[in-house]
Amino acid sequence: MKVEDPLKEIKEAHEKHYPNLYSIKDQVIVKARGALIYDAQGNEYLDCVAGHGVMNIGHNHPRVIEAIKKQLENVIMVPPSYPIESRASLLKKLAEITPKSLTQSFLSNSGTEAIEAAIKLASVYNRNIKKPEIIAFKRSFHGRSLGSLSMTFNVKYREPFLSWISPNVKFASYGSIDSVKDLINENTVAIITELVQGEGGVYPVPDVFPKELREVCDQKSILLIDDEIQTGFGRTGKMFACEHYGLEPDIMCMAKGIAGGLPMGATVASEDLWNKLKTGEHYSTFGGNPLVCAAASETIDIIRDENLVQNAEKQGKDLIAHFNNMAENNGNIRGVRGKGLMIGIDYRKPVKERIDEAVKKGVLFLNAGLTVIRLLPPLIINDDQVKRIKEVMEEISY
Ligand SMILES: Cc1ncc(COP(=O)(O)O)c(C=O)c1O
């Protein structure tokens, strides 16, 4: 049967058969290369959404495609209990790029799963504590599965599911060590933090806070969990945001930028800590899938070979300085925040229309809450693309 309008068919299938959980865009995307994506009409977009901060190395990196193809021809799937070359290569690299004591990674399929594994690890860290509690922060976002949702602050996400949400999570004020200390008791097993709060509105952590957290955790034998799901893999101008502060967390959670666009989560901790979980107490069928490991192992090499961490730092500084100048003469803007290429511009009014206007000009931006335009572009963006981002941001900001 001849399809009359394939684009119409694609959109209709989404309307009819896809749950109403996403606000579906108008563009049917057919091609993606580097920092650019293209719709079926041939329109080009400079992509500062980058799969919500996933495409750090740019779309369809040829080296990732090669690595996937090579793995594809050999083994697509064996369970996590079979040693394979691509996983071995990735595990070694994760141990290399994270703080020295964090040598073992549990591999899963998303950020929220990386957090779930961290929660379970923290829960068995001291099995004498029968009702373990975790401290998270106001404005935090750690995911939407029920464990990670318990650590996510926003009432909008939590309220319909309150009966499943753990009462054993307490929320402290981000940046206030006194507020953390007030919540610690004999059941506290972990503190979980983002070092730049992303979904909460792009708030970099106050400079002294990571050190204060580390000290409190050490004094009280509490684990410090660093959620690097959005900040990791070069996003903030360091491989991981904890490096800005000389912070060595006990557990790191990562996902998004890890595998060049393929789904993966990783929970990284020391061997001693992982030994607290017994075989079978946690598991993932797809976790550490050979294909995804091949992509992830290549992605880490690309980030290093192409100096993407340095480029994120340089282009991020330039953009933040430019937006700060812009904000000085623009009463619509409340503030500019960010680190590296994780940037938020906070407006006095909702930003949806401004973001829609930018789409028409060929640049895609993301929001963070109602009033923040968030930029998470690929870390490969060049000077011309940065110039274009500045121009369009100026045009939509008045
Ligand atoms: C800091 C942080 N943690 C956890 C998550 C959840 O990750 P995922 O959507 O891959 O489950 C996100 C996703 O945006 C995130 O930004």
Ligand as a Chemical Component Dictionary entry (heavy atoms), coordinates in Angstrom:
data_LIG
# 
_chem_comp.id                   LIG 
_chem_comp.type                 NON-POLYMER 
_chem_comp.pdbx_formal_charge   0 
_chem_comp.three_letter_code    LIG 
# 
loop_
_chem_comp_atom.comp_id 
_chem_comp_atom.atom_id 
_chem_comp_atom.alt_atom_id 
_chem_comp_atom.type_symbol 
_chem_comp_atom.charge 
_chem_comp_atom.model_Cartn_x 
_chem_comp_atom.model_Cartn_y 
_chem_comp_atom.model_Cartn_z 
_chem_comp_atom.pdbx_ordinal 
LIG C1 C1 C 0 21.271 14.833 37.650 1  
LIG C2 C2 C 0 20.379 13.789 37.061 2  
LIG N1 N1 N 0 20.220 12.622 37.719 3  
LIG C3 C3 C 0 19.451 11.638 37.216 4  
LIG C4 C4 C 0 18.785 11.776 36.009 5  
LIG C5 C5 C 0 17.929 10.652 35.474 6  
LIG O1 O1 O 0 18.521 10.130 34.326 7  
LIG P1 P1 P 0 17.678 9.261  33.252 8  
LIG O2 O2 O 0 16.693 10.183 32.610 9  
LIG O3 O3 O 0 18.732 8.746  32.305 10 
LIG O4 O4 O 0 17.030 8.168  33.994 11 
LIG C6 C6 C 0 18.925 12.979 35.304 12 
LIG C7 C7 C 0 18.214 13.172 34.023 13 
LIG O5 O5 O 0 18.013 14.249 33.558 14 
LIG C8 C8 C 0 19.748 13.997 35.840 15 
LIG O6 O6 O 0 19.912 15.154 35.212 16 
# 
loop_
_chem_comp_bond.comp_id 
_chem_comp_bond.atom_id_1 
_chem_comp_bond.atom_id_2 
_chem_comp_bond.value_order 
_chem_comp_bond.pdbx_ordinal 
LIG C1 C2 SING 1  
LIG C2 N1 SING 2  
LIG C2 C8 DOUB 3  
LIG N1 C3 DOUB 4  
LIG C3 C4 SING 5  
LIG C4 C5 SING 6  
LIG C4 C6 DOUB 7  
LIG C5 O1 SING 8  
LIG O1 P1 SING 9  
LIG P1 O2 DOUB 10 
LIG P1 O3 SING 11 
LIG P1 O4 SING 12 
LIG C6 C7 SING 13 
LIG C6 C8 SING 14 
LIG C7 O5 DOUB 15 
LIG C8 O6 SING 16 
# 
